[in-house]
Amino acid sequence: MKETSTPHRSEYGRLAVLALSMLLASLGTSIANVALPSIAADLEASFQGVQWVVLAYLLAATVFVVSAGRLSDALGGRRLFIAGLIIFATASFLCGVAPSLPFLIGARALQGLGASVLMALSMAFAAEGLGKERTGSVMGLLGAMSAVGTALGPSIGGLLISHFGWRSVFLVKVPVAILAVALALVKLPSLVGSGKRTRRSIDVPGTIILVFALGTYALAMTTGKGQVGSINLVLLLASAAGFVFFVLAAKRSRSPLVELSLFREPGLAAGLVTSALVSTVLMATLIVGPFYLIGSLHLEVSSVGMVMAVGPVSVALSGIPIGRIVDRVGAAYIAVAGLTAIGSCTALLATLGSSHGLAGYISATVILTIGYAAFQTANNTGVMRIAGADRKGAVSGMLNLSRNLGLITGSSLMGAVFAYASGSNLVRNPGPAAISYGMRYTFAFATLLIAAAVAIAVRAYLTEGAALSRIPAST
């Protein structure tokens, strides 16, 4: 079939399916946070207990995202994608009617499983089915929808809870997921590479080992509220052992879950590492930001939500234009430019004092998040161009895995750095001066992480001529 520079009418339906799927997956995380106090009161649960409503979703999405991508390469993407939507819709309904906290946590884990399929395969369909010359634009659209879900989650959730109760934040996703299923049945084709892929057995031992390794890692990063104790160390050791066994199992398997040979490609390895580093740093604005805005700038809680939404809204507005620029200029240059913008803003935040006021904080975070959008769009575009036709699901899953690992690491690491610098345990308010110092210390550390990401990107993408360089539309 001949490709054109503009989407066919049939492709708009495909884009709608992918956009709705990314919106659902991002809403699954952001919309639940605002419901935790209401859930705790209604189900008579502790704060530590309701934390698992969020944690179960994130853990399931993290540990199964690679398996979902790899499974699609073996069984076919369309069938698995539709199954993921059905699982997500069913789990959302079960969350909305949950009679107890354990039931709700289990349903949230099932919802995370469905979300892992949506996250892994949305990029695979975008990269495979819509033409290489439009990959950046479509990646920008998916990034924008993810940002829209992140930004709208707290505000929509608060509105729904105030009128219909906490169950409505889960039930509202059911009709959206059903609409996505209907569109997928009509508009979503099989991945182009599915006709030439060879049937491969699923690496069940590797999957089990990876689930164990990632699960213990995620628990180590989220247990203790930023405080490192013996439990964290034991979990980290168990996770390290799991990863060692996973690598050994992959070397022995005829059809490994993650093909280690892919990491020999500089662009892919660099893309995964830099994605994890950038996601770790991004969490600093979500973890430290509220403490700084309330404790140092003395904003009301209601105003903090509006300020925190500025970043995701900036990503949503800039995602599609950035994607078009990536298609014209090349992924490598935009990825490095995005990283440079992020590093410049973390350095600015590291020197920011309360005297700069709210305007200084918002200006820095807006540029930072636009830089994040540029990097993420370019990085995803370049990495997916590296993947072969029969590996796009697996590579997409690995991209999402690196991002989720970065988010989990950032939620713990950046919180621990802030807690150490401000002399707080993130429960007791240490005072405006200490909070301001803690924020500057945290973003100074974030600047070092971004400097490492820039070094990795420049070496892999530019000096080594990796596949993130521009691929002409004619190819």
C-alpha positions in Angstrom: 0.0 0.0 0.0 1.4 3.4 -1.0 2.1 5.8 1.8 1.2 9.5 1.7 2.3 12.5 3.7 -1.2 13.0 5.1 -3.4 10.4 6.9 -6.0 8.5 5.0 -9.5 8.9 6.3 -9.4 5.3 7.7 -6.3 6.3 9.7 -8.1 8.9 11.7 -10.1 6.1 13.3 -6.8 4.3 14.1 -5.4 7.5 15.6 -8.5 7.9 17.7 -8.1 4.4 19.1 -4.5 5.0 20.0 -5.2 8.4 21.5 -8.1 7.1 23.6 -5.9 4.2 24.9 -3.1 6.5 26.0 -5.7 8.8 27.7 -7.2 5.8 29.6 -3.8 4.6 30.7 -2.7 8.0 32.0 -6.1 8.6 33.7 -5.8 5.3 35.4 -2.9 6.7 37.4 -3.7 10.4 37.9 -7.5 10.2 38.6 -7.2 7.7 41.4 -4.8 9.8 43.6 -7.4 12.4 44.4 -9.9 9.7 45.5 -7.7 8.2 48.2 -9.0 10.2 51.2 -12.6 9.4 50.2 -11.7 5.7 49.8 -10.0 5.6 53.1 -13.1 7.1 54.9 -15.7 5.0 53.1 -13.8 1.6 53.4 -12.4 2.4 56.8 -8.8 1.9 55.6 -5.5 3.4 56.8 -3.4 5.7 54.7 -0.8 3.0 54.2 -3.6 0.7 53.0 -5.1 3.0 50.4 -1.6 3.8 49.0 -1.8 0.3 47.4 -4.8 1.5 45.3 -2.2 3.5 43.3 0.8 1.2 43.9 -1.1 -1.9 42.6 -1.8 -0.2 39.3 1.7 1.1 38.9 3.3 -2.2 39.8 1.1 -4.3 37.4 1.7 -1.8 34.6 5.4 -1.9 35.2 6.0 -5.6 35.5 3.8 -6.7 32.6 4.6 -4.0 30.1 7.5 -5.9 28.5 5.6 -9.1 28.6 2.7 -7.4 26.8 5.0 -6.1 24.0 6.7 -9.5 23.6 3.4 -11.3 23.6 2.1 -9.1 20.8 5.1 -10.0 18.6 4.3 -13.7 19.1 0.5 -13.7 18.9 -0.4 -10.6 17.0 -1.0 -7.0 18.2 -4.6 -6.4 17.2 -6.1 -9.3 19.1 -4.0 -8.5 22.2 -4.7 -4.8 22.1 -8.5 -5.4 22.0 -8.1 -7.9 24.9 -6.2 -5.2 26.8 -9.0 -2.7 26.3 -11.6 -5.3 27.5 -9.5 -6.1 30.6 -9.2 -2.4 31.3 -12.9 -1.8 31.0 -13.8 -4.8 33.1 -11.3 -3.9 35.8 -12.6 -0.3 35.9 -16.1 -1.6 36.5 -14.9 -3.9 39.2 -13.1 -1.0 40.9 -16.3 1.1 40.8 -18.3 -1.6 42.6 -15.6 -2.9 45.0 -17.0 -3.8 48.3 -13.7 -3.8 50.2 -10.2 -2.5 50.0 -8.5 -5.8 49.1 -11.1 -6.3 46.3 -10.3 -2.8 45.0 -6.6 -3.3 45.1 -6.9 -6.6 43.2 -9.1 -4.8 40.6 -6.6 -2.0 40.3 -3.9 -4.6 39.6 -6.0 -6.1 36.9 -6.6 -2.5 35.5 -2.8 -2.0 35.5 -2.4 -5.2 33.5 -4.8 -3.9 30.9 -3.0 -0.6 30.9 0.4 -2.3 30.3 -1.0 -3.7 27.0 -2.4 -0.3 25.9 0.9 1.5 26.7 3.1 -1.2 25.0 1.1 -1.5 21.8 0.0 2.0 21.2 3.5 3.1 20.2 4.0 -0.1 18.2 0.9 0.5 16.1 1.9 4.2 15.7 5.4 3.3 14.5 4.4 0.4 12.3 1.1 1.3 10.7 1.2 5.1 9.9 4.3 5.6 7.9 7.9 6.5 9.0 7.5 10.1 7.8 4.7 10.7 10.3 6.1 8.7 13.3 7.2 11.8 15.1 3.8 13.5 14.7 1.9 10.5 16.0 4.3 10.0 18.9 3.7 13.7 19.7 -0.1 13.0 19.7 0.3 10.1 22.0 2.5 12.1 24.3 0.0 14.9 24.3 -2.9 12.5 25.2 -0.9 11.1 28.0 -0.2 14.6 29.3 -3.9 15.5 29.0 -4.9 12.5 31.0 -2.3 13.4 33.7 -3.5 17.0 33.8 -7.2 16.3 33.7 -7.2 13.4 36.2 -7.1 15.4 39.5 -9.5 18.1 38.3 -12.0 15.7 36.8 -11.6 13.3 39.7 -12.3 16.1 42.2 -15.4 17.2 40.3 -16.8 13.6 40.1 -16.1 12.8 43.7 -17.8 16.0 44.9 -21.0 15.1 43.0 -21.1 11.3 42.7 -18.5 9.8 45.1 -15.2 8.1 44.7 -16.6 5.2 42.7 -17.4 7.5 39.8 -13.7 8.1 39.1 -13.4 4.4 38.1 -16.8 3.9 36.5 -16.4 7.0 34.2 -13.6 5.1 32.3 -15.9 2.2 31.4 -17.8 3.9 28.6 -14.6 5.4 27.2 -13.0 2.0 27.1 -16.0 0.4 25.5 -15.9 3.2 22.8 -12.2 2.4 22.2 -13.0 -1.3 21.9 -15.7 -0.6 19.3 -13.3 1.6 17.3 -10.5 -0.9 17.5 -12.7 -3.7 16.1 -13.5 -1.6 13.1 -10.5 0.6 12.5 -7.4 -1.1 14.0 -5.6 -3.4 11.6 -3.0 -6.0 12.4 0.6 -4.8 12.7 2.2 -4.7 9.3 4.9 -7.0 10.4 2.5 -9.6 11.8 2.3 -11.4 8.5 6.0 -12.0 8.3 6.7 -12.7 11.9 7.6 -16.2 12.9 5.7 -18.0 15.6 7.8 -17.9 18.8 7.1 -19.6 22.1 6.5 -17.4 25.0 9.4 -17.3 27.5 7.4 -18.3 30.6 10.4 -18.8 32.9 11.9 -15.5 31.8 8.5 -13.7 32.3 8.2 -15.1 35.8 11.7 -14.1 36.8 11.3 -10.6 35.3 8.0 -10.2 37.2 9.8 -11.1 40.4 12.8 -8.9 39.7 10.7 -5.8 38.8 8.2 -6.4 41.5 10.8 -6.6 44.3 12.5 -3.5 42.8 9.3 -1.5 42.7 8.5 -2.5 46.3 12.0 -1.5 47.4 11.6 1.9 45.7 8.1 2.5 47.3 8.4 1.0 50.7 9.4 3.2 53.6 8.2 6.6 52.1 11.7 7.6 51.0 13.4 6.2 54.1 15.9 3.4 53.4 15.7 0.5 55.9 16.6 -3.1 56.1 13.5 -4.2 54.2 14.5 -1.9 51.3 18.0 -3.4 51.2 16.7 -7.0 51.3 14.2 -6.2 48.5 17.0 -4.6 46.4 19.2 -7.6 46.9 16.4 -9.9 45.8 15.7 -7.7 42.8 19.4 -7.7 41.8 19.5 -11.5 42.1 16.4 -11.7 40.0 17.9 -9.6 37.2 21.0 -11.8 37.2 18.9 -14.9 36.8 16.9 -13.2 34.1 20.0 -12.4 32.1 21.2 -16.0 32.5 17.8 -17.4 31.5 17.7 -15.0 28.4 21.0 -16.3 27.2 19.8 -19.9 27.4 16.4 -19.4 25.9 15.7 -19.9 22.2 13.0 -17.2 22.4 13.9 -14.9 25.2 11.4 -12.3 26.5 14.0 -9.6 26.1 16.5 -10.1 23.3 19.8 -9.0 24.8 21.3 -8.5 21.4 19.1 -5.4 21.0 21.2 -3.6 23.6 24.2 -3.7 21.3 22.5 -1.1 19.2 23.7 2.2 20.7 20.5 4.1 19.9 18.3 1.6 21.7 20.4 1.3 24.8 20.9 5.0 25.0 17.2 5.6 24.5 16.2 3.3 27.3 18.8 4.7 29.8 18.1 8.3 29.1 14.3 7.7 29.3 14.7 6.3 32.8 16.9 9.2 33.9 14.5 11.8 32.5 11.5 10.1 34.1 13.4 10.0 37.4 14.0 13.8 37.2 10.5 14.6 36.1 9.2 13.0 39.4 11.0 15.8 41.3 8.5 18.4 40.1 5.7 16.1 41.3 7.2 15.1 44.6 9.0 18.3 45.7 6.8 20.8 43.9 3.8 20.7 46.3 6.0 21.0 49.4 7.7 24.1 47.9 4.5 25.7 46.7 2.7 25.2 50.1 5.6 25.4 52.6 7.8 28.1 50.9 5.5 30.1 48.7 2.5 29.7 51.0 -0.1 28.8 48.4 -3.5 27.4 49.2 -4.0 23.7 48.5 -6.6 24.5 45.9 -4.1 26.7 44.0 -1.4 24.1 44.1 -3.4 21.8 41.9 -3.8 24.5 39.2 0.0 25.2 39.3 0.8 21.5 39.1 -1.4 21.2 36.0 0.6 23.9 34.1 3.3 21.4 33.2 1.1 18.6 31.8 -1.0 21.2 29.9 2.3 22.6 28.4 3.1 19.1 27.2 -0.4 18.6 25.8 -0.2 21.8 23.8 3.3 21.3 22.5 3.3 17.5 21.8 1.9 17.5 18.3 3.9 20.5 17.0 7.1 19.0 18.4 6.3 15.7 16.7 6.1 17.5 13.4 9.5 19.2 14.0 11.0 15.8 14.8 9.8 14.4 11.4 11.4 17.4 9.6 14.6 18.0 11.6 15.5 14.6 12.9 15.0 12.8 16.2 18.6 13.0 17.4 18.9 16.8 17.5 15.5 17.3 19.1 16.3 14.7 21.8 19.5 16.4 22.7 17.8 19.8 22.6 15.1 18.6 24.9 17.6 17.2 27.4 19.5 20.5 27.3 16.3 22.4 28.1 15.6 20.1 31.0 19.1 20.4 32.4 19.0 24.2 32.1 15.7 24.4 34.0 16.8 22.0 36.8 19.9 24.1 37.2 17.7 27.2 37.4 15.4 25.6 40.0 18.6 24.6 41.9 19.3 28.3 42.4 15.7 29.5 42.8 14.7 31.1 46.0 11.4 32.2 47.4 12.3 35.8 46.3 11.7 34.7 42.7 8.1 34.0 43.6 5.6 31.9 41.8 6.3 33.3 38.4 9.9 32.1 38.5 8.8 28.6 39.5 6.1 28.4 36.8 8.4 29.7 34.1 11.1 27.1 34.9 8.6 24.2 35.1 6.9 25.1 31.9 10.2 25.1 29.9 11.2 21.9 31.7 8.1 20.1 30.8 8.2 21.3 27.1 11.8 20.0 27.1 10.5 16.7 28.4 7.9 16.6 25.7 10.6 17.2 23.0 12.9 14.6 24.4 10.2 12.0 24.9 8.7 12.4 21.4 12.1 12.4 19.7 13.4 9.5 21.8 10.3 7.3 21.3 10.4 8.1 17.6 14.1 7.2 17.2 13.9 4.1 19.2 10.9 2.7 17.4 12.6 3.3 14.1 15.4 1.0 15.3 13.0 -1.8 16.0 12.4 -4.4 13.3 8.9 -5.2 12.1 8.7 -8.3 14.3 10.2 -6.5 17.4 8.2 -3.3 17.7 5.9 -4.7 20.4 8.9 -5.8 22.5 10.8 -2.6 22.0 7.8 -0.5 22.8 7.3 -2.5 26.0 10.9 -1.9 26.9 10.5 1.9 26.4 7.5 2.0 28.7 9.3 -0.2 31.2 12.3 2.2 31.3 9.9 5.1 31.8 7.9 3.3 34.6 11.2 2.3 36.4 12.2 6.0 36.2 9.0 7.1 37.7 9.2 4.6 40.5 12.8 5.4 41.2 12.1 9.1 41.1 9.2 8.9 43.5 11.5 7.3 46.1 14.9 8.8 45.2 13.9 12.4 44.8 11.8 12.2 47.9 14.7 10.8 49.9 17.0 13.5 48.6 14.6 16.2 49.5 13.9 14.7 52.9 17.6 14.5 53.7 18.3 18.1 52.5 15.4 19.7 54.3 15.7 17.7 57.5 12.1 16.4 57.0 10.6 13.0 56.9 8.0 14.3 54.4 5.4 14.2 57.2 6.6 17.0 59.5 6.7 20.4 57.9 10.4 21.6 58.3 9.7 25.3 57.6 10.0 27.6 54.6 13.8 28.1 54.7 14.5 24.4 55.0 12.0 23.5 52.3 13.5 26.0 49.9 17.0 24.6 50.6 15.7 21.1 50.1 14.2 21.9 46.8 17.5 23.6 45.5 19.5 20.6 46.7 17.1 18.1 45.0 17.2 19.9 41.7 21.0 20.2 41.9 21.1 16.4 42.1 18.6 16.3 39.2 20.9 18.5 37.1 23.7 15.9 37.5 21.4 13.1 36.3 20.4 15.2 33.2 24.1 15.9 32.5 24.7 12.2 32.5 21.7 11.8 30.1 23.1 14.5 27.8 26.5 12.8 27.7 25.0 9.4 26.8 22.7 10.9 24.2 25.5 12.9 22.5 27.8 10.0 22.3 25.2 7.5 21.0 23.0 9.6 18.8 25.5 12.0 17.3 29.1 10.8 17.4 28.2 7.2 16.8 25.6 7.9 14.2 22.9 5.8 15.8 19.5 5.3 14.3 18.0 8.3 16.0 19.4 10.5 13.3 17.0 11.7 10.7 15.4 9.0 8.4 14.1 10.7 5.3 10.4 10.4 4.5 11.2 8.5 1.3 12.6 5.5 3.2 
